Amino acid sequence: MQAPRKTELIDVDAIKVPLHRRQLSESAVASMMESIRNLGMRTPITVRMLDEEATSEPELVTGGHRLEAAKRLGWERIECFVVEHESDALARLWEIDENLIRHALSPAQEAAAIAERKAIYEELHPETKHGGDRKSDQVRNLQSCSFVESTAEATGKHASTVSRAAARGEALGSDIDAVVGTSLDKGVELDALAKMAPEERAPIIERAKAGEKVSARTHDVVYLEQAADLKEAEKRNGTANRVVEMNAAEQFAQWLLERSDLGELDVLVSWLQGTKPKDVIAYLRRKAA
């Protein structure tokens, strides 16, 4: 991406705001207005010129809240970094990076933004898309690492955060936008939704959009309850159900391993040794209620 050249003062009403931009936050605009009143505009916004014409209309790239705050404060002109002939993909990438850096995004917003950033990255680096042979899989894995590393460097986020958010966004697809601001807009809920088929999670998301407090993790609570019931059955029926209990134990152990880091294994074992299943289930029910 081009480095912006020196700043220019541009009429605020002349700056075109793309329709796809993220909706402004009223609280963020109000905070920005207060900051500008007290400290002035410390960071110019960024615009791009769409063609080489001297009369080319500047289009906003980054700084939507600053621009809106300046308009509401009655500013006629605003200081801008200007980049020329920037592609749509690069301009969008720049906008996403600023949102990831400057704004406190919810887990769903972060997942959507990073997943979109990955799609743009792959568009700008088409060599990342190959067939399914082993060699191309290795290339794709290397490119994926490069995406994670470049995003972490550009946004200041940890690589594991980038990787996890991208996976959530890709798994949920268009459903991720519907989750924003609902009771499902939490990391653990997004992970639970990602494990469901689209038709399975659709009714849960619709209920959340309607304002209902719902959880996609209920099936996890049911699984724990079933495991506990099997253990109780083994106690009642003696050794006849021993094989059933061992199968349930293996399944439960696998369930835990899929959701944990192997480095945490000692901690998990310690917790299981000192915890009653019924107490865990009761707590999970309270959290899911």
Order of alpha helices (4+ residues) and beta strands (2+ residues): beta-alpha-beta-beta-alpha-beta-alpha-alpha-alpha-alpha-alpha-alpha-alpha-alpha-alpha-alpha-alpha
